[in-house]
Amino acid sequence: MGIFTTTHEIKCDQDTFWNKFFNEDWNTKVYKEGLGYTEFTILEQQTESNADILRKVRIRPNIELPGPVVKLLGTNSTFLEEGKFVKETQVWYSKKISSTLADKIRWEETIRIESLGNNNIRRIIETTLEVKIFGVGGLIESSFEKYVRQEADQSAVTYNKLLSV
């Protein structure tokens, strides 16, 4: 199992970040144009009575994986992301469920924001990846970790680019 953290500075305040994070048009730009996803569909997004936000999204990232991993997962795997934003703590918790081998792959993320002042924030993403497939679990975990780190880097670049327009 791998647990790792990525951090990025984004040029906006905390409220702007979260407003963009839950905006469908913004996310379509970030995921499809910025990250090259072939699918990003918000299936459900609702605000609970305490103002927490629940969201379900179907995604199809454009991940380049080693041959043995592609053989196991296929080329058209999608993920269902189920998440909850807790307003009181300003933290996003999510898990991604693979359309293939869902019982063998655990992918969870937590996103929190720290204010840096001067209309800048630090986005902190903590990711947990665990793949329970004998013989190739470690290969899949390392491939996913590489991809998740690159995706986090690119999403920060995309956020900053779109925010400067």
BATORVEX-536117 format. One record per residue: residue in one letter; x, y, z of N, C-alpha, C in turn. Coordinates in steps of 0.05 Angstrom, whole numbers, always signed. Example, Ala and Ser with C-alpha at 12.3 -4.5 7.8 and 13.67 -1.06 7.14 Angstrom:
# residues 2
SITE  code     n_X     n_Y     n_Z    ca_X    ca_Y    ca_Z     c_X     c_Y     c_Z
SITE     A    +264    -114    +156    +246     -90    +156    +264     -66    +156
SITE     S    +257     -45    +142    +273     -21    +143    +258      +1    +157
//
This chain:
# residues 165
SITE  code     n_X     n_Y     n_Z    ca_X    ca_Y    ca_Z     c_X     c_Y     c_Z
SITE     M     +17     -24      +0      +0      +0      +0     +18     +25      +0
SITE     G     +10     +44     -16     +24     +69     -17      +7     +92      -8
SITE     I     +19    +108      +9      +6    +133     +18     +26    +155     +12
SITE     F     +17    +175      -3     +35    +197     -10     +20    +223     -12
SITE     T     +34    +245     -10     +22    +272     -10     +34    +289     -32
SITE     T     +17    +304     -45     +26    +324     -65     +16    +351     -56
SITE     T     +32    +371     -60     +25    +398     -53     +30    +417     -76
SITE     H     +13    +437     -79     +15    +456    -101      +5    +483     -92
SITE     E     +17    +504    -102      +7    +531     -97     -11    +539    -120
SITE     I     -34    +550    -113     -54    +559    -133     -61    +588    -126
SITE     K     -63    +604    -147     -66    +632    -145     -96    +639    -142
SITE     C    -107    +634    -119    -135    +643    -113    -139    +640     -82
SITE     D    -162    +649     -73    -167    +645     -44    -183    +619     -41
SITE     Q    -187    +611     -16    -199    +585     -10    -228    +584     -20
SITE     D    -244    +605     -17    -271    +604     -27    -272    +600     -57
SITE     T    -255    +615     -71    -254    +612    -101    -247    +584    -108
SITE     F    -227    +572     -95    -219    +545    -101    -243    +526     -99
SITE     W    -256    +526     -76    -278    +507     -72    -302    +513     -90
SITE     N    -307    +538     -96    -329    +544    -115    -322    +533    -143
SITE     K    -297    +535    -151    -289    +524    -177    -290    +493    -176
SITE     F    -281    +482    -154    -279    +453    -150    -307    +440    -155
SITE     F    -328    +454    -148    -355    +442    -150    -370    +453    -174
SITE     N    -357    +468    -192    -370    +479    -216    -366    +460    -239
SITE     E    -388    +451    -251    -387    +431    -273    -372    +441    -297
SITE     D    -377    +465    -306    -363    +476    -330    -333    +478    -325
SITE     W    -326    +487    -301    -297    +490    -294    -284    +462    -294
SITE     N    -297    +443    -282    -286    +416    -280    -283    +403    -308
SITE     T    -302    +408    -325    -300    +398    -352    -275    +409    -366
SITE     K    -270    +435    -362    -245    +447    -374    -220    +434    -362
SITE     V    -220    +432    -335    -196    +421    -322    -191    +392    -330
SITE     Y    -212    +376    -329    -208    +347    -333    -205    +340    -363
SITE     K    -222    +351    -380    -220    +344    -408    -199    +359    -423
SITE     E    -198    +385    -420    -178    +401    -434    -150    +400    -421
SITE     G    -150    +404    -395    -124    +405    -380    -111    +379    -375
SITE     L    -128    +358    -370    -117    +332    -362    -121    +310    -384
SITE     G    -136    +316    -404    -140    +297    -426    -158    +274    -420
SITE     Y    -175    +276    -400    -194    +255    -395    -213    +251    -418
SITE     T    -220    +227    -424    -240    +222    -445    -268    +224    -435
SITE     E    -271    +222    -408    -298    +226    -396    -295    +239    -368
SITE     F    -312    +258    -364    -316    +270    -337    -346    +278    -336
SITE     T    -361    +262    -320    -390    +267    -319    -398    +268    -290
SITE     I    -410    +290    -281    -421    +292    -254    -447    +278    -255
SITE     L    -449    +256    -240    -474    +240    -239    -493    +251    -219
SITE     E    -482    +262    -197    -498    +272    -176    -482    +291    -159
SITE     Q    -494    +313    -152    -482    +332    -134    -504    +345    -117
SITE     Q    -501    +342     -91    -522    +353     -74    -510    +364     -48
SITE     T    -524    +385     -38    -516    +397     -13    -534    +387      +8
SITE     E    -522    +376     +29    -538    +366     +52    -547    +389     +69
SITE     S    -564    +384     +88    -576    +405    +105    -554    +420    +121
SITE     N    -533    +407    +128    -511    +420    +143    -491    +433    +124
SITE     A    -498    +434     +98    -482    +447     +77    -458    +431     +68
SITE     D    -455    +406     +78    -435    +388     +66    -444    +382     +38
SITE     I    -425    +376     +20    -432    +370      -8    -424    +341     -14
SITE     L    -443    +327     -26    -438    +300     -35    -437    +301     -66
SITE     R    -418    +286     -77    -415    +286    -106    -407    +259    -116
SITE     K    -419    +250    -139    -410    +226    -152    -403    +234    -181
SITE     V    -380    +225    -190    -370    +232    -216    -360    +206    -230
SITE     R    -366    +203    -256    -354    +181    -271    -332    +193    -288
SITE     I    -308    +181    -286    -285    +192    -300    -271    +169    -316
SITE     R    -259    +177    -338    -243    +159    -354    -217    +174    -359
SITE     P    -197    +170    -342    -172    +183    -346    -157    +171    -370
SITE     N    -139    +186    -380    -122    +177    -403     -95    +168    -391
SITE     I     -95    +145    -378     -71    +136    -364     -55    +117    -382
SITE     E     -29    +123    -384     -11    +105    -398      +1     +85    -377
SITE     L      -7     +60    -380      +1     +40    -361     +18     +18    -375
SITE     P     +35      +4    -360     +51     -18    -371     +33     -40    -382
SITE     G     +43     -54    -402     +28     -75    -415     +13     -95    -397
SITE     P     +27    -106    -377     +13    -125    -359     -10    -113    -344
SITE     V      -8     -87    -338     -30     -73    -324     -53     -69    -342
SITE     V     -48     -61    -367     -69     -57    -387     -83     -84    -392
SITE     K     -68    -105    -392     -80    -132    -397    -100    -138    -375
SITE     L     -94    -131    -350    -112    -136    -328    -136    -117    -327
SITE     L    -131     -91    -331    -152     -71    -328    -167     -65    -353
SITE     G    -155     -71    -376    -167     -65    -402    -161     -36    -410
SITE     T    -171     -28    -433    -164      -1    -443    -187     +18    -439
SITE     N    -210      +9    -430    -233     +27    -427    -243     +29    -398
SITE     S    -225     +25    -379    -234     +26    -351    -243     +54    -344
SITE     T    -264     +55    -328    -274     +81    -317    -272     +78    -287
SITE     F    -275    +101    -274    -275    +102    -245    -300    +118    -236
SITE     L    -313    +109    -215    -334    +124    -202    -321    +137    -178
SITE     E    -321    +164    -177    -310    +178    -154    -334    +186    -137
SITE     E    -333    +177    -112    -354    +184     -92    -340    +201     -71
SITE     G    -350    +226     -67    -337    +244     -49    -355    +260     -31
SITE     K    -343    +270     -10    -358    +287      +8    -341    +310     +17
SITE     F    -351    +335     +14    -338    +359     +24    -350    +366     +51
SITE     V    -334    +366     +72    -344    +373     +98    -339    +403    +103
SITE     K    -361    +417    +103    -359    +447    +104    -345    +456    +130
SITE     E    -351    +443    +152    -340    +452    +178    -309    +451    +178
SITE     T    -297    +430    +166    -268    +428    +165    -256    +436    +139
SITE     Q    -273    +442    +118    -263    +449     +92    -245    +428     +80
SITE     V    -253    +403     +82    -237    +380     +72    -255    +363     +53
SITE     W    -243    +355     +31    -256    +337     +12    -245    +309     +16
SITE     Y    -263    +290     +19    -256    +262     +22    -268    +247      -2
SITE     S    -252    +230     -15    -263    +215     -38    -250    +188     -41
SITE     K    -265    +171     -54    -254    +145     -62    -262    +141     -91
SITE     K    -244    +128    -106    -248    +121    -134    -252     +91    -136
SITE     I    -273     +83    -149    -280     +55    -152    -277     +47    -181
SITE     S    -259     +29    -187    -253     +21    -214    -276      +4    -226
SITE     S    -280      +7    -252    -301      -9    -265    -291     -38    -269
SITE     T    -265     -42    -266    -254     -69    -268    -238     -74    -242
SITE     L    -240     -98    -232    -225    -106    -208    -230     -87    -184
SITE     A    -254     -78    -181    -261     -59    -159    -255     -69    -132
SITE     D    -258     -96    -128    -252    -107    -102    -222    -110     -96
SITE     K    -206    -105    -116    -177    -108    -113    -162     -82    -111
SITE     I    -176     -59    -118    -162     -33    -119    -175     -14     -99
SITE     R    -158      -2     -82    -167     +18     -63    -153     +44     -71
SITE     W    -168     +65     -77    -157     +91     -85    -173    +112     -70
SITE     E    -162    +125     -50    -175    +145     -35    -159    +170     -34
SITE     E    -172    +193     -32    -158    +219     -31    -172    +237     -11
SITE     T    -155    +254      +1    -165    +276     +18    -152    +301      +7
SITE     I    -168    +322      +4    -157    +348      -5    -164    +369     +16
SITE     R    -144    +384     +23    -148    +406     +41    -132    +430     +31
SITE     I    -139    +454     +41    -127    +478     +31    -116    +494     +54
SITE     E     -92    +506     +50     -81    +524     +69     -78    +551     +56
SITE     S     -86    +572     +70     -83    +599     +59     -54    +608     +62
SITE     L     -43    +620     +41     -16    +630     +41     -16    +661     +41
SITE     G     -40    +673     +41     -42    +702     +40     -38    +712     +11
SITE     N     -43    +737      +7     -40    +749     -19     -54    +734     -41
SITE     N     -78    +724     -35     -95    +710     -55     -81    +685     -66
SITE     N     -67    +671     -48     -54    +645     -56     -60    +624     -35
SITE     I     -63    +600     -44     -68    +577     -27     -48    +555     -33
SITE     R     -46    +536     -14     -32    +511     -19     -52    +489     -18
SITE     R     -54    +474     -40     -72    +451     -41     -56    +426     -33
SITE     I     -66    +411     -14     -52    +388      -4     -70    +363     -10
SITE     I     -60    +345     -26     -74    +321     -33     -60    +297     -21
SITE     E     -74    +282      -3     -62    +258      +8     -77    +235      -6
SITE     T     -61    +217     -17     -72    +195     -33     -64    +168     -21
SITE     T     -82    +150     -19     -77    +122     -11     -83    +104     -35
SITE     L     -64     +88     -42     -67     +69     -64     -60     +41     -54
SITE     E     -77     +22     -59     -72      -5     -51     -84     -24     -72
SITE     V     -67     -42     -83     -76     -60    -103     -69     -88     -94
SITE     K     -90    -105     -90     -86    -132     -80     -89    -152    -103
SITE     I     -69    -153    -120     -68    -172    -142     -40    -185    -141
SITE     F     -40    -210    -135     -15    -225    -132      +3    -221    -156
SITE     G     +28    -214    -151     +48    -213    -173     +50    -186    -186
SITE     V     +28    -171    -189     +29    -146    -203     +18    -122    -187
SITE     G      +9    -127    -162      -2    -106    -146     +17     -83    -143
SITE     G     +42     -88    -137     +62     -67    -134     +67     -52    -159
SITE     L     +67     -66    -182     +70     -52    -208     +47     -33    -214
SITE     I     +23     -42    -208      -1     -25    -212      +0      -1    -193
SITE     E      +7      -6    -168      +9     +16    -148     +29     +37    -157
SITE     S     +53     +28    -166     +73     +47    -174     +65     +62    -199
SITE     S     +52     +48    -218     +42     +61    -242     +21     +82    -236
SITE     F      +2     +75    -218     -19     +94    -210      -7    +117    -195
SITE     E     +12    +112    -177     +24    +134    -162     +38    +154    -181
SITE     K     +53    +144    -201     +66    +161    -220     +45    +178    -235
SITE     Y     +23    +165    -243      +2    +179    -257     -11    +200    -239
SITE     V     -18    +193    -215     -32    +211    -196     -14    +236    -190
SITE     R     +12    +232    -187     +30    +254    -182     +30    +273    -207
SITE     Q     +33    +261    -231     +33    +278    -255      +6    +292    -259
SITE     E     -15    +279    -253     -42    +291    -255     -45    +314    -236
SITE     A     -36    +311    -211     -37    +333    -192     -21    +357    -201
SITE     D      +3    +352    -211     +20    +373    -222      +6    +388    -244
SITE     Q      -5    +373    -263     -18    +385    -286     -44    +399    -279
SITE     S     -59    +389    -260     -84    +402    -252     -77    +429    -239
SITE     A     -55    +431    -223     -47    +457    -211     -40    +477    -233
SITE     V     -25    +467    -253     -18    +485    -276     -44    +494    -290
SITE     T     -62    +476    -294     -88    +483    -308    -104    +502    -291
SITE     Y    -106    +498    -265    -121    +517    -248    -109    +544    -251
SITE     N     -82    +546    -247     -69    +573    -248     -72    +586    -275
SITE     K     -71    +570    -296     -75    +581    -323    -103    +592    -327
SITE     L    -123    +576    -320    -151    +585    -323    -158    +608    -304
SITE     L    -146    +609    -281    -152    +631    -262    -139    +657    -271
SITE     S    -118    +656    -287    -105    +680    -296    -118    +693    -321
SITE     V    -138    +679    -333    -151    +689    -357    -172    +709    -349
//
